[in-house]
Amino acid sequence: MRDSDQELIEEIRAGSEGAFEELMNRYERLVYRISFIYTGDREDSLDITQNVFIKVYRKLESYRGTGAFKAWLMRITHNENIDWSRSHARYRKHDELTVENAPQLEARQESEASQSENRGRLMRELLGLNPRQREAVMLRYFERMSIREISSILDCTEGTAKSLVFRALERLRGRMVPQGSEL
C-alpha cells in the first residue's frame, strides 16, 4: 500500500489504473456509509458510491492538492447524495430506515445484551435526525473528522457545522436519557 493519497493521485494522473483502484479501495467504505446515511438502502448507496468514484476519476485533474483529498472526496460524496435526495424526495419513506439496514458501526463487539440494545437504540435515534444533522454527527464521531473538515464537506461555516453537531447531540440526549436523569 502506498503511503499517501497524493502519491496515488500522481500515479493516476500518469495513467495508472491500479493506483485508482487502490485509492477507491481506500475510501469506498466511507463513501458507502455516508451514502447510506442519506438513502437507507443498500442498492441506492452502492449506486451513489459508484457515481462518486466515476466523478472522482473524471474530475481528478481539477483537484489541486491544496486541501486534503479526503475532504475533496467527501464534498463530492455530499453533493452526489444531495442530488440523489432531491431526485428521490417524493419517493423516499423515512420509516423504511431501520436498525437492520443501518450501516455497521465500526465498534468493538460487546457481548453484553444491554450494550447491544443501547447501540440499536442509538442507531434508531440517529436515523430519526434530519440527514444534515445525521451526516454531521456521523462525520464527527464515527469518521473522527474535525469541525473544519465537516464544514468543508457540508459547505457551511464552522459555526454552522458546530451548531448542527450540537443540536443533533442535544436531540439525541433528550431521547436517550430518561427524564430526570443526569448525564
C-alpha positions as semicolon CSV with decimal commas, in nm:
position;residue;x (nm);y (nm);z (nm)
1;M;0,000;0,000;0,000
2;R;0,129;0,342;-0,093
3;D;0,177;0,595;0,183
4;S;-0,018;0,897;0,073
5;D;-0,320;0,992;-0,130
6;Q;-0,106;1,243;-0,316
7;E;0,130;0,969;-0,437
8;L;-0,167;0,772;-0,566
9;I;-0,310;1,079;-0,737
10;E;0,019;1,144;-0,915
11;E;0,027;0,782;-1,034
12;I;-0,336;0,807;-1,153
13;R;-0,255;1,124;-1,344
14;A;0,034;0,935;-1,503
15;G;-0,214;0,670;-1,623
16;S;-0,203;0,401;-1,354
17;E;-0,537;0,221;-1,325
18;G;-0,402;0,019;-1,033
19;A;-0,342;0,338;-0,836
20;F;-0,703;0,447;-0,890
21;E;-0,825;0,107;-0,775
22;E;-0,614;0,140;-0,460
23;L;-0,746;0,490;-0,394
24;M;-1,101;0,365;-0,445
25;N;-1,045;0,069;-0,212
26;R;-0,912;0,309;0,050
27;Y;-1,230;0,519;0,055
28;E;-1,519;0,312;-0,082
29;R;-1,650;0,204;0,260
30;L;-1,652;0,562;0,383
31;V;-1,837;0,684;0,073
32;Y;-2,084;0,396;0,107
33;R;-2,151;0,471;0,477
34;I;-2,208;0,839;0,408
35;S;-2,440;0,749;0,119
36;F;-2,632;0,508;0,339
37;I;-2,700;0,794;0,580
38;Y;-2,899;0,957;0,301
39;T;-3,060;0,661;0,131
40;G;-3,117;0,398;0,396
41;D;-3,094;0,150;0,110
42;R;-2,805;-0,079;0,020
43;E;-2,857;-0,073;-0,359
44;D;-2,903;0,304;-0,379
45;S;-2,593;0,353;-0,164
46;L;-2,390;0,128;-0,392
47;D;-2,513;0,321;-0,698
48;I;-2,419;0,653;-0,539
49;T;-2,079;0,517;-0,438
50;Q;-2,017;0,412;-0,797
51;N;-2,126;0,754;-0,926
52;V;-1,896;0,928;-0,678
53;F;-1,592;0,737;-0,797
54;I;-1,682;0,796;-1,162
55;K;-1,692;1,169;-1,085
56;V;-1,365;1,149;-0,890
57;Y;-1,197;0,980;-1,186
58;R;-1,331;1,237;-1,431
59;K;-1,256;1,538;-1,209
60;L;-0,922;1,432;-1,063
61;E;-0,738;1,677;-1,286
62;S;-0,928;1,961;-1,115
63;Y;-0,807;1,851;-0,771
64;R;-0,532;2,100;-0,690
65;G;-0,390;1,924;-0,386
66;T;-0,420;2,231;-0,165
67;G;-0,650;2,057;0,084
68;A;-0,688;1,702;0,199
69;F;-0,804;1,464;-0,073
70;K;-1,044;1,304;0,175
71;A;-1,223;1,637;0,226
72;W;-1,246;1,686;-0,153
73;L;-1,386;1,334;-0,191
74;M;-1,636;1,389;0,092
75;R;-1,754;1,709;-0,077
76;I;-1,824;1,517;-0,399
77;T;-1,996;1,246;-0,194
78;H;-2,210;1,503;-0,014
79;N;-2,312;1,670;-0,341
80;E;-2,398;1,338;-0,504
81;N;-2,613;1,244;-0,205
82;I;-2,789;1,582;-0,208
83;D;-2,865;1,532;-0,577
84;W;-2,998;1,182;-0,503
85;S;-3,210;1,311;-0,213
86;R;-3,364;1,580;-0,431
87;S;-3,444;1,341;-0,712
88;H;-3,594;1,082;-0,476
89;A;-3,765;1,314;-0,226
90;R;-4,118;1,228;-0,325
91;Y;-4,050;0,853;-0,325
92;R;-3,850;0,826;-0,006
93;K;-4,013;0,699;0,309
94;H;-3,813;0,775;0,620
95;D;-3,989;0,499;0,811
96;E;-3,816;0,245;0,586
97;L;-3,490;0,322;0,765
98;T;-3,441;0,056;1,026
99;V;-3,166;-0,065;1,251
100;E;-3,144;-0,385;1,047
101;N;-3,043;-0,200;0,731
102;A;-2,837;0,072;0,903
103;P;-2,464;0,092;0,831
104;Q;-2,250;-0,109;1,063
105;L;-2,081;0,095;1,330
106;E;-1,715;0,008;1,343
107;A;-1,701;-0,057;1,713
108;R;-1,583;-0,348;1,921
109;Q;-1,838;-0,620;1,952
110;E;-1,952;-0,623;2,310
111;S;-2,110;-0,938;2,439
112;E;-2,341;-0,772;2,687
113;A;-2,702;-0,751;2,572
114;S;-2,756;-0,407;2,726
115;Q;-2,475;-0,255;2,519
116;S;-2,619;-0,408;2,204
117;E;-2,961;-0,275;2,293
118;N;-2,818;0,073;2,354
119;R;-2,638;0,069;2,018
120;G;-2,959;-0,032;1,845
121;R;-3,147;0,243;2,022
122;L;-2,878;0,496;1,929
123;M;-2,898;0,392;1,562
124;R;-3,277;0,433;1,566
125;E;-3,236;0,780;1,714
126;L;-2,961;0,872;1,466
127;L;-3,189;0,767;1,182
128;G;-3,454;0,997;1,329
129;L;-3,233;1,304;1,281
130;N;-3,257;1,507;0,964
131;P;-2,996;1,395;0,707
132;R;-2,773;1,701;0,752
133;Q;-2,755;1,660;1,132
134;R;-2,708;1,284;1,093
135;E;-2,422;1,338;0,847
136;A;-2,255;1,594;1,075
137;V;-2,270;1,356;1,375
138;M;-2,153;1,056;1,173
139;L;-1,860;1,251;1,027
140;R;-1,764;1,389;1,367
141;Y;-1,792;1,080;1,585
142;F;-1,770;0,781;1,352
143;E;-1,525;0,921;1,098
144;R;-1,345;1,140;1,353
145;M;-1,339;1,447;1,130
146;S;-1,273;1,795;1,258
147;I;-1,536;2,069;1,257
148;R;-1,335;2,239;0,983
149;E;-1,349;1,926;0,765
150;I;-1,722;1,886;0,832
151;S;-1,789;2,248;0,739
152;S;-1,598;2,198;0,415
153;I;-1,792;1,883;0,328
154;L;-2,130;2,032;0,417
155;D;-2,037;2,364;0,251
156;C;-2,120;2,572;0,556
157;T;-1,937;2,781;0,812
158;E;-1,759;2,619;1,104
159;G;-2,017;2,778;1,332
160;T;-2,299;2,612;1,139
161;A;-2,119;2,277;1,150
162;K;-2,075;2,310;1,527
163;S;-2,441;2,403;1,559
164;L;-2,550;2,100;1,355
165;V;-2,347;1,867;1,576
166;F;-2,461;2,041;1,895
167;R;-2,831;2,035;1,805
168;A;-2,812;1,673;1,695
169;L;-2,643;1,574;2,021
170;E;-2,899;1,768;2,224
171;R;-3,179;1,590;2,042
172;L;-3,012;1,252;2,095
173;R;-2,957;1,325;2,464
174;G;-3,319;1,424;2,504
175;R;-3,431;1,097;2,356
176;M;-3,168;0,867;2,503
177;V;-3,154;0,990;2,862
178;P;-3,462;0,918;3,072
179;Q;-3,637;1,223;3,212
180;G;-3,496;1,330;3,548
181;S;-3,161;1,157;3,488
182;E;-2,831;1,338;3,461
183;L;-2,553;1,273;3,213
